[in-house]
């Protein structure tokens, strides 16, 4: 297997082809959504490019500021795993709320309803990994708990495009709080 060339998209390095690669978080591609009601807030460190996605496992770093959900409360038909690396967040899972701190790990079996909300007094960094299935299925239930954090749909659905149509796409670039992150 050849090494993939890394190209700079203007927001960091990402693979420009298939193959193995090594990239540091400080140099990798970032997507950011800040200060907008039309975007799910937070920032992602993407180790893959849209043109050359990892086909079996998705992995990224997600950075959330206090009070920011990483999306909308949902379940998936695939297994996921999450590890808090820095800061604090609230895990909303199956109608319960748990405070997570650095080195807390969350195993998320298929069908588990969940979402994260930044907590504490600074950014939270979460390593997120998930299986990639051909027949990905998402479900967005209405959740009173998630609604308290702005992380619930108003009407139950399984249509991803319907759920996120109100949000603008993230921009390429690092978040404004970059210098507060552990690797800065």
N, C-alpha and C positions, 0 to 999 in steps of 0.2 A: 504494500500500500504506500503510495507516495505521500509526501508532506504537502498539505494544502498551503498555497500562497495566501498571506494575509494582506488585505487591502484596507486603506483608511477611507471610511465612508464620510469623513468630515466629523464624525462623532466617535471615532476610535476604530480599532482594528477588528475585522471579521473575515472568516474564510472566503476566499474567492474561487473555491472549487472543492471537490470532494477530497478527502484524505485526512490524515492526522494533523494536529496543530497544537501549539503551545502559545498561550497569550496571558499576560498579566492583567489582573482586574483594572489596574490603573490605565492600561493601554487599550483595553477592549472597548467594543462599541456600546454606547449607552443611549437609551431612549428615555425621555423625561416628559412628564405632564405635571405642571405646577400652576397653582393659582387660577384655576378655571373650573367653573361648575360644569363645563361641558366635557371634562376629561376625568377618567378615573385617575386620581393623583398618585404620585410616586415616581420612582425611577427604576429602570431595569438595566442590568448589565447583561447583554446578550452575547453569548459565546459563539453563536452561529449567525449566519446571515439569512435573510429572507430568500435569497436565491439558492443557497445551499444549506437547508435546514438539516439538523441531526434527525435521522429517520426513525430511530428506535427509542431514544430517551431525550426528553427536553430538560434543560437545566439552565438556571439563571439566578442572579442575585436580584432581589427586590428590596428597595429602600423606601421606607414609609416614614413620614413625619407624624408626630402625635395627632391623633384624630383622623388620619387618612386611611380609608379601606383600600385594599389592593385590587378591588373589583366588587362584584356583587355576589351575595350569598348563593352558593350553588353546590351541586354534586356532579361527579363525572363517573363514567363507566370504566375508569382506569385508575390504577394505583398511583399515589403521589407520596412524596416525602419532603419534609420541611425541617430545617435546622436554623434556629435563631443564632446569629453570629455576634451581634452587637445590639445594644439598646433593648427596648421592651415593646411588646405588642400584645394585643388581646386576640386570642383565638376564639372565634365564635364557631362552635361545632355542635351539631345535632341539638340546637336550642340551648346549649350551655355556653358559658363564658369562662375562659381560663386566661390568666396572665402568664405570658411566657417571657423568659429572660435569656441571656446568653447561654448557649449550649443546651437549651431545651429542644427536644426533638419531637416532632409530630408525625406519626405514621397515619396515612389517610387511605384506608381501603376503598375500593370502588363503591360508589353509592353513598359516601359519607358527605353530608351537607356541612359546608365550612366557608370561612373567609377570615382574613386577618385585618386588624385595625391597629395602626401605630399608637403607642402609648408612651408613658414616661415623659422626659423633658428634652428629648433629642431624637435624631433619626434612629430607626430600627433597621437592621440588615438581616434579611432572611435568605438562606440558600434554598431554592425550590427545585425539585426534580420530579419528573413524572413520565410514565410510560407513554409511548405514542402508538395508538391503535388506529388502524385504517377506518374503523367505524366509530369514531369518537362521538359520544353522546353526552350532552350537558343538560342539566335540569336546574331551573331557577325557581325555587319555591318562595312564596311570600313568607317573610319572617319578621315578627314584631321586634325580636331582639336585634336583628341586623338593621332594621329600619331606624332604630335609635341612633345608629352610627352612619346613616345614609348609605347602607350597603344592601338594601333589599329591593327587589323588583316590586312594582305595584300590583302586577297581575302575573300569576304563575305561567311559566312558559318553558319550552325547550329550544327555542329559536335564538341562538347566539346573536345573529344579526339584528334581531328585533330588540334585544336587551341593550346592546351597545351602540345602537344607531344614534342615540342622543349625545354620545361622546365623540369629541374630535380625536384624531389620531395623535399619538405622542410625537414630539419633535426629537430629532437626533441631537444629542448633546448631554452633557453632564448636569446634574442638579445644582442649584444655587448654593446648597449647603455642602458641596463637595469637600471643602476643607475641614468639615466636622467629622468626616467618615474615617474609619480606622486605618485605611491605607493611604490617606492623604499625606 
